[in-house]
Amino acid sequence: MSSGSLHPYLALKYEHMFYLIYDTMKDGNLSRQDFSKLLTRLAEVKGLEPKTKEYRELQERVNGVWAGLMKGSRFYRHNPSQLHLNITEWLEYWKDFARAAKQCEGWPDTSIDGHVEYLWQRDFVDLVFDIMDKDGDNVVSRDDYVRLMAGLGLEKEASSEAYDVITRAKNNSQRLKREEFSDLWLAYLTNENPKSHPGNCIMGILELDPRS
């Protein structure tokens, strides 16, 4: 896959995303167990009970995200037959995503060489938005956002502070539409300047070590 170094600020954000959202077992590796626990967390935020139709639909979507990640990450895993992804392999995966996004100036469908599909990530962003959008009106509020982030493990105060940064950039509009949320998430995945885009704060405000 790609050569070259990963920008320090992107590395910081990718690591933060790894540990906040995906590595729910806190063992430094992503496996199906992590996604089973992620399903439980998302269901709790949404208020879904196991064995209900809505819970099964959520389970199918989470399983689809897992399958998409594992399919693409086989090119990065030291042992492709083992369905685990460690932090080093994770960073390599997202480095190629960032390169593809820069080339197409938006959400890429595949890596530049065409070997890796990224559609699962957009599916996941839609899933996250649907979990936040409690009343199904395609907009989310501060309470929606803070409830989700708290369910994922981010402190409520940090979540609220991050939402302030995001909405201040929108002329203090307190609600986010689906397309806006998708744009913010993409900026989180691709933007290299900590101060240039509110999307950098969508999973909490991160400060890059000035020595980096």
C-alpha positions as a printed NumPy array, in Angstrom:
array([[  0.   ,   0.   ,   0.   ],
       [  1.09 ,   3.638,   0.318],
       [  4.516,   4.749,   1.45 ],
       [  5.376,   7.93 ,   3.301],
       [  4.589,   9.171,   6.775],
       [  1.209,   9.962,   8.281],
       [  0.592,  13.57 ,   9.306],
       [  0.896,  13.812,  13.139],
       [ -2.5  ,  15.452,  13.592],
       [ -4.228,  12.8  ,  11.503],
       [ -2.424,  10.104,  13.498],
       [ -3.65 ,  11.718,  16.73 ],
       [ -7.245,  11.762,  15.512],
       [ -7.165,   8.22 ,  14.144],
       [ -5.779,   6.894,  17.43 ],
       [ -8.411,   8.788,  19.384],
       [-11.165,   7.357,  17.15 ],
       [ -9.717,   3.848,  17.556],
       [ -9.833,   3.954,  21.334],
       [-13.006,   6.019,  21.8  ],
       [-15.35 ,   4.258,  19.382],
       [-14.007,   0.955,  18.165],
       [-11.704,  -0.61 ,  20.761],
       [-14.503,  -1.192,  23.245],
       [-12.669,  -4.098,  24.91 ],
       [ -9.678,  -1.793,  25.57 ],
       [ -7.099,  -4.393,  24.521],
       [ -5.452,  -2.515,  21.64 ],
       [ -6.985,  -4.739,  18.953],
       [-10.218,  -4.579,  17.   ],
       [-12.167,  -7.819,  16.857],
       [-15.771,  -8.986,  16.601],
       [-16.012,  -8.736,  20.393],
       [-15.421,  -4.99 ,  20.12 ],
       [-18.244,  -4.621,  17.65 ],
       [-20.586,  -6.723,  19.788],
       [-19.973,  -4.332,  22.66 ],
       [-20.311,  -1.346,  20.317],
       [-23.722,  -2.708,  19.306],
       [-24.722,  -2.841,  22.969],
       [-23.596,   0.743,  23.549],
       [-25.426,   2.1  ,  20.521],
       [-28.577,   0.193,  21.425],
       [-28.476,   1.658,  24.931],
       [-28.116,   5.192,  23.56 ],
       [-31.073,   4.6  ,  21.228],
       [-33.085,   2.866,  23.946],
       [-33.479,  -0.398,  22.022],
       [-34.233,  -3.703,  23.711],
       [-32.646,  -6.956,  22.483],
       [-34.834,  -9.24 ,  20.365],
       [-36.873,  -6.335,  19.008],
       [-37.127,  -5.617,  15.288],
       [-35.277,  -2.317,  15.712],
       [-32.459,  -4.003,  17.621],
       [-32.04 ,  -6.66 ,  14.916],
       [-31.894,  -3.949,  12.259],
       [-29.197,  -2.148,  14.236],
       [-27.302,  -5.414,  14.642],
       [-27.348,  -5.972,  10.874],
       [-25.95 ,  -2.498,  10.266],
       [-23.175,  -2.884,  12.833],
       [-22.301,  -6.282,  11.371],
       [-22.101,  -4.664,   7.935],
       [-19.642,  -2.093,   9.242],
       [-17.52 ,  -4.842,  10.795],
       [-17.538,  -6.858,   7.563],
       [-16.557,  -3.815,   5.494],
       [-13.665,  -2.948,   7.779],
       [-12.366,  -6.505,   7.847],
       [-12.643,  -6.919,   4.081],
       [-10.483,  -3.875,   3.372],
       [ -8.061,  -4.25 ,   6.241],
       [ -6.854,  -7.658,   5.074],
       [ -4.207,  -5.787,   3.047],
       [ -2.84 ,  -4.271,   6.268],
       [ -3.124,  -7.101,   8.786],
       [  0.109,  -8.983,   9.479],
       [ -1.896, -12.204,   9.29 ],
       [ -4.859, -11.642,   6.928],
       [ -6.567, -14.848,   8.126],
       [ -6.88 , -13.462,  11.66 ],
       [ -9.809, -11.084,  12.05 ],
       [ -8.026,  -8.606,  14.294],
       [ -6.675,  -5.147,  13.581],
       [ -4.095,  -3.479,  15.824],
       [ -3.394,   0.233,  16.123],
       [ -0.384,   0.174,  13.77 ],
       [ -2.391,  -1.564,  11.051],
       [ -5.282,   0.813,  11.715],
       [ -3.1  ,   3.859,  11.108],
       [ -1.797,   2.413,   7.844],
       [ -5.362,   1.776,   6.716],
       [ -6.44 ,   5.369,   7.379],
       [ -3.317,   6.832,   5.843],
       [ -4.408,   5.397,   2.5  ],
       [ -7.965,   6.598,   3.099],
       [ -6.683,  10.167,   3.61 ],
       [ -4.676,   9.997,   0.38 ],
       [ -7.721,   8.775,  -1.569],
       [ -9.955,  11.451,  -0.022],
       [ -7.465,  14.16 ,  -0.934],
       [ -7.326,  12.943,  -4.512],
       [-11.113,  12.877,  -4.996],
       [-11.764,  15.9  ,  -2.735],
       [-14.519,  14.105,  -0.862],
       [-15.576,  10.692,   0.404],
       [-13.605,   8.095,  -1.593],
       [-15.26 ,   4.851,  -2.669],
       [-11.941,   3.   ,  -2.805],
       [ -8.245,   3.394,  -2.165],
       [ -6.212,   4.932,  -4.979],
       [ -5.092,   1.498,  -6.157],
       [ -8.686,   0.236,  -6.025],
       [ -7.91 ,  -2.62 ,  -3.634],
       [ -9.815,  -1.31 ,  -0.61 ],
       [-13.459,  -0.245,  -0.468],
       [-14.451,   2.497,   1.992],
       [-18.23 ,   2.467,   1.643],
       [-18.622,   0.978,   5.127],
       [-17.373,   4.224,   6.661],
       [-20.195,   6.273,   5.142],
       [-22.621,   3.581,   6.28 ],
       [-21.216,   3.975,   9.784],
       [-21.587,   7.765,   9.728],
       [-25.239,   7.354,   8.684],
       [-25.679,   4.817,  11.469],
       [-24.202,   7.163,  14.07 ],
       [-26.47 ,   9.978,  12.878],
       [-29.529,   7.727,  13.089],
       [-28.607,   6.775,  16.663],
       [-28.392,  10.455,  17.602],
       [-31.535,  11.454,  15.698],
       [-33.948,  10.283,  18.37 ],
       [-37.15 ,  11.607,  16.784],
       [-36.194,  10.799,  13.191],
       [-36.436,  14.347,  11.802],
       [-32.965,  14.268,  10.166],
       [-31.491,  16.872,  12.515],
       [-29.675,  16.42 ,  15.822],
       [-29.445,  18.725,  18.818],
       [-26.831,  19.297,  21.51 ],
       [-28.588,  16.795,  23.775],
       [-28.596,  14.193,  20.993],
       [-24.876,  14.659,  20.371],
       [-23.863,  14.696,  24.03 ],
       [-25.963,  11.599,  24.758],
       [-24.227,   9.647,  21.989],
       [-20.706,  10.748,  22.871],
       [-21.286,  10.026,  26.542],
       [-22.516,   6.564,  25.543],
       [-19.262,   6.018,  23.657],
       [-17.16 ,   7.136,  26.619],
       [-16.458,  10.838,  26.054],
       [-17.052,  13.004,  29.133],
       [-20.242,  15.069,  28.942],
       [-18.357,  18.307,  29.56 ],
       [-15.936,  17.516,  26.732],
       [-18.844,  16.594,  24.452],
       [-20.646,  19.842,  25.203],
       [-17.491,  21.876,  24.649],
       [-16.922,  20.177,  21.298],
       [-20.511,  20.868,  20.249],
       [-20.002,  24.543,  21.075],
       [-17.04 ,  24.682,  18.694],
       [-19.017,  22.956,  15.948],
       [-22.105,  25.146,  16.244],
       [-20.119,  28.364,  16.646],
       [-18.767,  27.699,  13.155],
       [-22.389,  27.439,  11.962],
       [-23.293,  30.9  ,  13.275],
       [-24.434,  29.332,  16.548],
       [-27.092,  27.17 ,  14.927],
       [-27.789,  24.549,  17.577],
       [-28.875,  21.742,  15.264],
       [-26.974,  19.629,  12.746],
       [-28.399,  18.175,   9.562],
       [-27.321,  14.802,   8.216],
       [-25.238,  16.222,   5.372],
       [-23.518,  18.655,   7.731],
       [-22.661,  15.845,  10.099],
       [-21.203,  13.786,   7.252],
       [-19.061,  16.743,   6.158],
       [-17.807,  17.226,   9.725],
       [-16.891,  13.55 ,  10.011],
       [-15.008,  13.62 ,   6.714],
       [-13.083,  16.67 ,   7.904],
       [-12.155,  14.79 ,  11.062],
       [-10.728,  12.008,   8.906],
       [ -8.813,  14.234,   6.497],
       [ -8.079,  17.724,   7.827],
       [ -4.477,  18.307,   8.904],
       [ -4.854,  21.75 ,  10.526],
       [ -6.236,  21.672,  14.112],
       [ -7.684,  25.176,  13.876],
       [ -9.07 ,  25.181,  10.351],
       [-12.251,  23.09 ,  10.534],
       [-14.872,  22.406,  13.251],
       [-15.021,  18.767,  12.146],
       [-11.715,  18.231,  13.915],
       [-13.691,  18.456,  17.166],
       [-16.49 ,  16.042,  16.355],
       [-15.086,  13.417,  18.743],
       [-13.842,  15.942,  21.274],
       [-11.26 ,  18.707,  21.136],
       [ -7.764,  17.355,  20.545],
       [ -4.586,  19.377,  20.879],
       [ -1.539,  18.452,  18.829],
       [  1.707,  18.415,  20.8  ],
       [  3.684,  21.415,  19.449],
       [  6.798,  19.208,  19.383],
       [  5.164,  16.916,  16.815]])
